[in-house]
Amino acid sequence: MKTIAVDESTWKKIKLLKDKLDARSYDEVLQKLIETWHLVELDKKVDNVIMDDEEADMLINLLEKKKGS
């Protein structure tokens, strides 16, 4: 088990999040925050992927062929 130091303001916010998320532990709160951060980062990357319909169809066909392999 590891410990981390946070200031009083951060501690209060984490406690509020624990209640709002109905989390059983502070570890669970941090895990949910990390998961949310990863999803936000992934969403940002997906937003940057731009292709026309022909390219999208070609990619879908390629993925379907790979899946069938």
N, C-alpha and C positions, 0 to 999 in steps of 0.2 A: 504494500500500500504506500502510495506517495502522497505528499501534501504539497499544496501550492499556496503562495501568499497573495492575497488580494486586498485592495483598500476597502474601507467601510462602505463606500458607495457601491462598489461592485458586489460586495457580500449581500447587501440589501436587495439588489436587483436579482441576484441568483436565487435568494430565498423566495422572492415573489414569483420568479419563473417556476421554481419547484412546486409551489402551490398551484399556479395556473396550469401547469402541465400535468398535474396530479402525479408527479414523479415520486418514486419511492426513495430515491437517494440523489445526492448532488452529482454523483457519477452519471446517473441516468440523465440528468439535466444537461450535463456537458456532452454526453453522447448524442442527445437530440440536437443540440446546438451545432455540433460538428457535422452531423448528417444533413442538417438544413443548409449549412454553409456549402457542403459538397454539392447539394442539389442546385443551389443558387449559382455556383460556379459552372456547373454543367449546363444550366439553362443559358447562361451568358455565352458559352461556347457554341451551343446549338443555334442561338440567334445569329451568330456570325457565319453560319454555313448557309450560303445562298447558291442555288443552282436552278437552271431552267427545267421545264418539264421533261425535255428529252434526256438531260443528264440524270434527272431523278429516276426516270423509267429504266435507264441503263443500269444505274446503281441497284435498283430493286431487283432487276433480272439477275445481276451478278450475285447479289446476296441470296436469292432463291436457289441459284445453282450451287452455291457453296453449302447452303443448308441441306440440299439434296445429296451432297457428296458423302 
